[in-house]
Amino acid sequence: MNTNKPYAWINVNDEYKILFDDELPNAYPTAWIPLYIHPLKELTDDEILDTFDPHFDADIGDKELIKLARAILKKTQE
């Protein structure tokens, strides 16, 4: 999917009507605001580990902690 084109348009003057099209609507073009989809940023292993408090007391190692964090992130994207 090309993220440079709008995914949809929202009309703020028409009770927030949404048009799912990548072309600008002809009628009242200034009332339509483009909506874009951007890919989610992937976190590096270091970014995941930096998220946890350095005093985080867990009985699991870094690899398992990273696997857990990636599983949680994946589930939230479904």
N, CA, C and O atoms as a GROMACS GRO file, in nm:
protein
  312
    1MET      N    1   0.084  -0.118   0.000
    1MET     CA    2   0.000   0.000   0.000
    1MET      C    3   0.089   0.124   0.000
    1MET      O    4   0.185   0.133   0.076
    2ASN      N    5   0.056   0.218  -0.085
    2ASN     CA    6   0.131   0.343  -0.092
    2ASN      C    7   0.082   0.436   0.018
    2ASN      O    8  -0.034   0.478   0.017
    3THR      N    9   0.168   0.469   0.113
    3THR     CA   10   0.128   0.553   0.225
    3THR      C   11   0.135   0.701   0.193
    3THR      O   12   0.102   0.784   0.277
    4ASN      N   13   0.177   0.736   0.070
    4ASN     CA   14   0.181   0.877   0.032
    4ASN      C   15   0.044   0.928  -0.012
    4ASN      O   16   0.022   1.049  -0.016
    5LYS      N   17  -0.048   0.837  -0.045
    5LYS     CA   18  -0.183   0.876  -0.083
    5LYS      C   19  -0.275   0.857   0.036
    5LYS      O   20  -0.254   0.768   0.119
    6PRO      N   21  -0.378   0.940   0.046
    6PRO     CA   22  -0.474   0.923   0.156
    6PRO      C   23  -0.546   0.789   0.148
    6PRO      O   24  -0.576   0.740   0.039
    7TYR      N   25  -0.572   0.731   0.262
    7TYR     CA   26  -0.649   0.607   0.272
    7TYR      C   27  -0.798   0.640   0.264
    7TYR      O   28  -0.877   0.564   0.207
    8ALA      N   29  -0.834   0.753   0.322
    8ALA     CA   30  -0.973   0.796   0.326
    8ALA      C   31  -0.976   0.947   0.346
    8ALA      O   32  -0.873   1.010   0.371
    9TRP      N   33  -1.095   1.003   0.336
    9TRP     CA   34  -1.116   1.146   0.358
    9TRP      C   35  -1.225   1.162   0.462
    9TRP      O   36  -1.321   1.085   0.464
   10ILE      N   37  -1.211   1.264   0.548
   10ILE     CA   38  -1.315   1.294   0.647
   10ILE      C   39  -1.364   1.436   0.621
   10ILE      O   40  -1.286   1.528   0.598
   11ASN      N   41  -1.496   1.451   0.624
   11ASN     CA   42  -1.558   1.581   0.601
   11ASN      C   43  -1.602   1.637   0.735
   11ASN      O   44  -1.694   1.585   0.797
   12VAL      N   45  -1.537   1.743   0.778
   12VAL     CA   46  -1.567   1.801   0.909
   12VAL      C   47  -1.693   1.886   0.907
   12VAL      O   48  -1.745   1.922   1.012
   13ASN      N   49  -1.742   1.919   0.787
   13ASN     CA   50  -1.864   2.000   0.776
   13ASN      C   51  -1.989   1.916   0.760
   13ASN      O   52  -2.100   1.969   0.758
   14ASP      N   53  -1.974   1.785   0.748
   14ASP     CA   54  -2.088   1.696   0.723
   14ASP      C   55  -2.093   1.588   0.830
   14ASP      O   56  -2.093   1.469   0.800
   15GLU      N   57  -2.096   1.630   0.955
   15GLU     CA   58  -2.101   1.539   1.070
   15GLU      C   59  -1.995   1.430   1.061
   15GLU      O   60  -2.021   1.314   1.092
   16TYR      N   61  -1.876   1.469   1.019
   16TYR     CA   62  -1.760   1.381   1.013
   16TYR      C   63  -1.784   1.260   0.922
   16TYR      O   64  -1.749   1.147   0.957
   17LYS      N   65  -1.844   1.284   0.807
   17LYS     CA   66  -1.864   1.179   0.707
   17LYS      C   67  -1.727   1.133   0.657
   17LYS      O   68  -1.639   1.215   0.634
   18ILE      N   69  -1.710   1.001   0.641
   18ILE     CA   70  -1.583   0.945   0.594
   18ILE      C   71  -1.604   0.882   0.458
   18ILE      O   72  -1.699   0.806   0.436
   19LEU      N   73  -1.515   0.915   0.366
   19LEU     CA   74  -1.517   0.859   0.231
   19LEU      C   75  -1.390   0.776   0.213
   19LEU      O   76  -1.280   0.829   0.223
   20PHE      N   77  -1.406   0.647   0.188
   20PHE     CA   78  -1.291   0.558   0.169
   20PHE      C   79  -1.251   0.556   0.022
   20PHE      O   80  -1.297   0.472  -0.055
   21ASP      N   81  -1.166   0.648  -0.014
   21ASP     CA   82  -1.119   0.662  -0.151
   21ASP      C   83  -0.988   0.739  -0.143
   21ASP      O   84  -0.969   0.822  -0.054
   22ASP      N   85  -0.897   0.712  -0.236
   22ASP     CA   86  -0.770   0.785  -0.232
   22ASP      C   87  -0.771   0.911  -0.318
   22ASP      O   88  -0.669   0.980  -0.328
   23GLU      N   89  -0.885   0.943  -0.381
   23GLU     CA   90  -0.896   1.064  -0.461
   23GLU      C   91  -0.974   1.170  -0.384
   23GLU      O   92  -1.069   1.139  -0.312
   24LEU      N   93  -0.933   1.295  -0.400
   24LEU     CA   94  -1.001   1.406  -0.334
   24LEU      C   95  -1.144   1.419  -0.386
   24LEU      O   96  -1.165   1.425  -0.508
   25PRO      N   97  -1.242   1.424  -0.297
   25PRO     CA   98  -1.381   1.442  -0.341
   25PRO      C   99  -1.396   1.576  -0.414
   25PRO      O  100  -1.333   1.674  -0.376
   26ASN      N  101  -1.479   1.578  -0.518
   26ASN     CA  102  -1.496   1.698  -0.599
   26ASN      C  103  -1.572   1.808  -0.527
   26ASN      O  104  -1.535   1.925  -0.537
   27ALA      N  105  -1.677   1.773  -0.456
   27ALA     CA  106  -1.761   1.874  -0.392
   27ALA      C  107  -1.695   1.928  -0.266
   27ALA      O  108  -1.655   1.852  -0.178
   28TYR      N  109  -1.682   2.057  -0.259
   28TYR     CA  110  -1.627   2.125  -0.142
   28TYR      C  111  -1.493   2.067  -0.096
   28TYR      O  112  -1.483   2.017   0.016
   29PRO      N  113  -1.392   2.072  -0.180
   29PRO     CA  114  -1.264   2.006  -0.146
   29PRO      C  115  -1.197   2.059  -0.020
   29PRO      O  116  -1.118   1.988   0.042
   30THR      N  117  -1.227   2.184   0.020
   30THR     CA  118  -1.163   2.236   0.141
   30THR      C  119  -1.224   2.179   0.268
   30THR      O  120  -1.165   2.191   0.376
   31ALA      N  121  -1.341   2.116   0.258
   31ALA     CA  122  -1.404   2.058   0.377
   31ALA      C  123  -1.352   1.919   0.408
   31ALA      O  124  -1.378   1.865   0.515
   32TRP      N  125  -1.279   1.859   0.313
   32TRP     CA  126  -1.231   1.722   0.330
   32TRP      C  127  -1.087   1.720   0.378
   32TRP      O  128  -1.002   1.791   0.324
   33ILE      N  129  -1.061   1.641   0.479
   33ILE     CA  130  -0.927   1.627   0.536
   33ILE      C  131  -0.877   1.486   0.503
   33ILE      O  132  -0.948   1.389   0.529
   34PRO      N  133  -0.757   1.474   0.445
   34PRO     CA  134  -0.707   1.340   0.412
   34PRO      C  135  -0.663   1.263   0.536
   34PRO      O  136  -0.608   1.321   0.631
   35LEU      N  137  -0.687   1.133   0.534
   35LEU     CA  138  -0.644   1.043   0.641
   35LEU      C  139  -0.543   0.946   0.582
   35LEU      O  140  -0.567   0.886   0.477
   36TYR      N  141  -0.431   0.931   0.648
   36TYR     CA  142  -0.323   0.847   0.598
   36TYR      C  143  -0.300   0.728   0.689
   36TYR      O  144  -0.332   0.732   0.808
   37ILE      N  145  -0.245   0.622   0.633
   37ILE     CA  146  -0.202   0.506   0.710
   37ILE      C  147  -0.050   0.500   0.699
   37ILE      O  148   0.005   0.502   0.589
   38HIS      N  149   0.015   0.493   0.811
   38HIS     CA  150   0.160   0.481   0.814
   38HIS      C  151   0.197   0.350   0.880
   38HIS      O  152   0.134   0.311   0.978
   39PRO      N  153   0.296   0.282   0.830
   39PRO     CA  154   0.336   0.156   0.893
   39PRO      C  155   0.381   0.178   1.037
   39PRO      O  156   0.440   0.280   1.070
   40LEU      N  157   0.354   0.080   1.120
   40LEU     CA  158   0.397   0.089   1.259
   40LEU      C  159   0.547   0.073   1.267
   40LEU      O  160   0.608  -0.004   1.192
   41LYS      N  161   0.607   0.146   1.359
   41LYS     CA  162   0.751   0.138   1.379
   41LYS      C  163   0.784   0.011   1.455
   41LYS      O  164   0.722  -0.022   1.556
   42GLU      N  165   0.882  -0.060   1.405
   42GLU     CA  166   0.931  -0.178   1.475
   42GLU      C  167   1.033  -0.133   1.580
   42GLU      O  168   1.113  -0.042   1.556
   43LEU      N  169   1.029  -0.196   1.696
   43LEU     CA  170   1.125  -0.164   1.802
   43LEU      C  171   1.246  -0.256   1.792
   43LEU      O  172   1.234  -0.375   1.761
   44THR      N  173   1.362  -0.199   1.818
   44THR     CA  174   1.483  -0.282   1.824
   44THR      C  175   1.486  -0.353   1.959
   44THR      O  176   1.413  -0.318   2.052
   45ASP      N  177   1.571  -0.454   1.970
   45ASP     CA  178   1.586  -0.524   2.097
   45ASP      C  179   1.629  -0.427   2.207
   45ASP      O  180   1.580  -0.433   2.319
   46ASP      N  181   1.722  -0.336   2.174
   46ASP     CA  182   1.769  -0.239   2.274
   46ASP      C  183   1.657  -0.145   2.318
   46ASP      O  184   1.649  -0.110   2.435
   47GLU      N  185   1.571  -0.104   2.224
   47GLU     CA  186   1.459  -0.016   2.261
   47GLU      C  187   1.362  -0.088   2.353
   47GLU      O  188   1.307  -0.028   2.445
   48ILE      N  189   1.340  -0.216   2.328
   48ILE     CA  190   1.253  -0.293   2.417
   48ILE      C  191   1.314  -0.303   2.556
   48ILE      O  192   1.246  -0.281   2.656
   49LEU      N  193   1.442  -0.337   2.562
   49LEU     CA  194   1.507  -0.350   2.692
   49LEU      C  195   1.515  -0.217   2.766
   49LEU      O  196   1.504  -0.214   2.889
   50ASP      N  197   1.534  -0.107   2.692
   50ASP     CA  198   1.540   0.026   2.755
   50ASP      C  199   1.406   0.069   2.812
   50ASP      O  200   1.400   0.156   2.899
   51THR      N  201   1.298   0.008   2.764
   51THR     CA  202   1.165   0.042   2.811
   51THR      C  203   1.143  -0.003   2.955
   51THR      O  204   1.070   0.060   3.032
   52PHE      N  205   1.206  -0.113   2.990
   52PHE     CA  206   1.190  -0.167   3.124
   52PHE      C  207   1.280  -0.094   3.223
   52PHE      O  208   1.392  -0.055   3.190
   53ASP      N  209   1.230  -0.076   3.341
   53ASP     CA  210   1.307  -0.014   3.449
   53ASP      C  211   1.432  -0.098   3.473
   53ASP      O  212   1.425  -0.221   3.477
   54PRO      N  213   1.548  -0.032   3.489
   54PRO     CA  214   1.671  -0.109   3.513
   54PRO      C  215   1.664  -0.195   3.639
   54PRO      O  216   1.741  -0.290   3.654
   55HIS      N  217   1.574  -0.162   3.728
   55HIS     CA  218   1.560  -0.240   3.851
   55HIS      C  219   1.447  -0.342   3.840
   55HIS      O  220   1.405  -0.401   3.940
   56PHE      N  221   1.398  -0.362   3.716
   56PHE     CA  222   1.292  -0.460   3.691
   56PHE      C  223   1.343  -0.596   3.732
   56PHE      O  224   1.442  -0.646   3.678
   57ASP      N  225   1.275  -0.657   3.827
   57ASP     CA  226   1.318  -0.786   3.879
   57ASP      C  227   1.235  -0.896   3.815
   57ASP      O  228   1.118  -0.915   3.848
   58ALA      N  229   1.297  -0.967   3.724
   58ALA     CA  230   1.227  -1.077   3.658
   58ALA      C  231   1.318  -1.199   3.658
   58ALA      O  232   1.440  -1.189   3.659
   59ASP      N  233   1.255  -1.311   3.658
   59ASP     CA  234   1.331  -1.436   3.655
   59ASP      C  235   1.358  -1.482   3.513
   59ASP      O  236   1.400  -1.596   3.491
   60ILE      N  237   1.335  -1.396   3.417
   60ILE     CA  238   1.360  -1.433   3.278
   60ILE      C  239   1.474  -1.348   3.223
   60ILE      O  240   1.498  -1.237   3.270
   61GLY      N  241   1.543  -1.399   3.124
   61GLY     CA  242   1.654  -1.327   3.064
   61GLY      C  243   1.608  -1.229   2.958
   61GLY      O  244   1.490  -1.219   2.927
   62ASP      N  245   1.704  -1.157   2.903
   62ASP     CA  246   1.674  -1.055   2.803
   62ASP      C  247   1.606  -1.113   2.680
   62ASP      O  248   1.512  -1.053   2.627
   63LYS      N  249   1.651  -1.230   2.633
   63LYS     CA  250   1.591  -1.289   2.513
   63LYS      C  251   1.444  -1.322   2.535
   63LYS      O  252   1.361  -1.298   2.448
   64GLU      N  253   1.412  -1.376   2.651
   64GLU     CA  254   1.274  -1.410   2.681
   64GLU      C  255   1.190  -1.285   2.700
   64GLU      O  256   1.073  -1.282   2.661
   65LEU      N  257   1.249  -1.182   2.759
   65LEU     CA  258   1.179  -1.055   2.778
   65LEU      C  259   1.146  -0.991   2.643
   65LEU      O  260   1.037  -0.937   2.625
   66ILE      N  261   1.240  -0.998   2.550
   66ILE     CA  262   1.219  -0.944   2.415
   66ILE      C  263   1.110  -1.024   2.343
   66ILE      O  264   1.024  -0.965   2.278
   67LYS      N  265   1.112  -1.156   2.355
   67LYS     CA  266   1.009  -1.239   2.293
   67LYS      C  267   0.871  -1.205   2.349
   67LYS      O  268   0.773  -1.197   2.275
   68LEU      N  269   0.864  -1.184   2.480
   68LEU     CA  270   0.738  -1.147   2.544
   68LEU      C  271   0.688  -1.013   2.491
   68LEU      O  272   0.571  -0.999   2.456
   69ALA      N  273   0.776  -0.915   2.486
   69ALA     CA  274   0.738  -0.781   2.438
   69ALA      C  275   0.691  -0.787   2.293
   69ALA      O  276   0.591  -0.724   2.258
   70ARG      N  277   0.761  -0.861   2.208
   70ARG     CA  278   0.721  -0.873   2.067
   70ARG      C  279   0.585  -0.944   2.053
   70ARG      O  280   0.505  -0.908   1.967
   71ALA      N  281   0.559  -1.044   2.137
   71ALA     CA  282   0.430  -1.113   2.134
   71ALA      C  283   0.317  -1.018   2.174
   71ALA      O  284   0.209  -1.022   2.115
   72ILE      N  285   0.342  -0.934   2.273
   72ILE     CA  286   0.241  -0.836   2.315
   72ILE      C  287   0.216  -0.735   2.205
   72ILE      O  288   0.100  -0.704   2.175
   73LEU      N  289   0.322  -0.683   2.143
   73LEU     CA  290   0.308  -0.587   2.034
   73LEU      C  291   0.232  -0.647   1.916
   73LEU      O  292   0.147  -0.581   1.857
   74LYS      N  293   0.263  -0.771   1.882
   74LYS     CA  294   0.195  -0.838   1.772
   74LYS      C  295   0.046  -0.853   1.801
   74LYS      O  296  -0.038  -0.830   1.713
   75LYS      N  297   0.012  -0.890   1.923
   75LYS     CA  298  -0.128  -0.908   1.960
   75LYS      C  299  -0.204  -0.776   1.952
   75LYS      O  300  -0.320  -0.774   1.912
   76THR      N  301  -0.141  -0.666   1.989
   76THR     CA  302  -0.211  -0.537   1.985
   76THR      C  303  -0.234  -0.490   1.842
   76THR      O  304  -0.320  -0.406   1.819
   77GLN      N  305  -0.157  -0.542   1.745
   77GLN     CA  306  -0.173  -0.503   1.606
   77GLN      C  307  -0.278  -0.585   1.531
   77GLN      O  308  -0.313  -0.552   1.418
   78GLU      N  309  -0.327  -0.692   1.592
   78GLU     CA  310  -0.428  -0.778   1.526
   78GLU      C  311  -0.563  -0.711   1.523
   78GLU      O  312  -0.659  -0.768   1.472
   0.00000   0.00000   0.00000
